[in-house]
């Protein structure tokens, strides 16, 4: 008996657990019928597909041996920090600073930010504002003061 590929095993278990969590969250929604799809249809179907992929990945991990790779903590924490920066900046400063903060903090996972990263942050913030606030009329403040 040989060992499982640790990376694929961990990824398969993680994908399966995420699928199960989303399935549990979607079970309270109405599934509907084929003629009248309810709000729970897509979350439930996608959760089942995710669970199936997780099970397949877990099963395939036993075909080839492998060790668990070294975890790159800096990129992992900075990408998670970029998500947190988006949430905090959106709540306190608005959509434009939130997008810019996300891009800049996320770019730190690769190394030092450059002028091109700042230009990308400005471009994406402008594109998000034009698309969602101006184009679609989403009631999301582009800029907000944290003081009032």
Order of alpha helices (4+ residues) and beta strands (2+ residues): alpha-alpha-alpha-alpha-alpha
